[in-house]
Amino acid sequence: MDGPVGVEPKLRVLKSGRIALSTGRPGLYLYVASDPPTRWQSFNVAAAHNKLVADPTLKFYSDIPGGGTNGTTSYTGLVVAKGGEGDAVYVSYDRLGNGWGTIEQGQASAVFVMKLAIGPAA
């Protein structure tokens, strides 16, 4: 990979001076650069979400923005966590129960926030 790709990127400088970038479409990702712009590490937020969420009605089944059931708009938010040791961020993202359509019984739309501790540079 040459570097991050996606829509509506959010860029923040971490305590360590590294750069964090959240983006979507395709998927939901957090990228961290320890030597920008040549070395980016990526983290799949949607895959981590699916491992953490037990309720199947809140899992992602599509990374097509607004398309199909259980997808996402692919827009993210990104905030650097205050206090504590090391680098950490909060990534916000959404899940659409029925794409851009009306929510039907048994479907749910939701907004989530995930705190991610970022390890040392690779």
N, C-alpha and C positions, 0 to 999 in steps of 0.2 A: 504494500500500500504506500502511495506517495504522501498521503496525509488524510486528515478527516474530510468527509463529505457530508452534506445534509442541508436542511433548511433551518432558518431561524436560529443560527448558532448563538450561544451565549458564551462569552469568554471572560475568564477571571484569572488573576494572578494569585497563586497560593502563597502561604507563609514562607515556603522554601524558595520562592522565586520561580518555580515551575509554572507552566500555563495549563489551565483546565478549560475544556471546551465541551459543552453539551449540545447535542444536535439530534435531529430526527430525519426521517425519510431518506433513505430507507431505515426502518427500525428506530430504536432509541439507544443512543450511545453517549458515553462519557469518554473523552480522549484526554490524555495527559502527556504533555511534552516536557522532557527533561533537557532536550537539546533542540529547541525549535529552530526551524521547522522540519528538521530531518528525522527525528526519532519520536514517534507518537505511540503510546500504548493505548489500546482500546478496551472498553468494558461494555458489555451488552446489558443495558439496564432492563430491557424487556425480559430477557432470559433469566436474570436474577430475580425479577419480580415474580415470574412464574414459579420459581423454586420456593419463594418465601410465602406466597399466598396460597392458602389451603382451599379456599372457596372457589370451585371451578367457574362460577359465574363472574368472577373478577379476574380471571386469567386472560392473557392475550392469545388469540388464535389467528391473528392477521396483523402484519405490519404495513398493510396498504392503508395510507392515510384516508380516514373517513369511509373506506370501502369495506363492506361486509360487516358481519357481526363480530364483536369483540376485538376491534382494532383500536387505533389511536389517531389523534390529529397529527402526531409526530412533533408537536411543539413541546419544548422543555423550558424549565427555569433553572438557574444555577446560582447558588449563594455559597460563599466560603464560610465554613463553620468557625465561630469565634471560640477562643480559649482552647484548653487542652494542648496536648503535645502532637506534633506532626501535622500533616496536611489532611484536611477532611472537607467535604462539600455536602450540600443538600441539593439533590436534583428533584425537581417537580415534573410531573408528566400526567397525562390523562389516559383514560380507557373509555372507549365509546361502545355502549351496549348494542347499538344498531347503526353503526356508521353515522352518517349525517341524518338518518331517518328517525322517525318517532320510536321511542322506547316501547317495547311490547312487554307483556307479562313474562317474568323469568329472565329479563335482561336488566343490566345495570350499567350506568355510566358513573365514573368516579374520577377524582383527582387524587394523586398519591404524592408523597414526598419520601425519598429514600436518602438516608445519610450514608455516605461512602467514605471510609478511611482509605487514604491513598498511601500505599507503601513507598519505600525508598525507590529512587530511580533505578531502573534496570541497567 
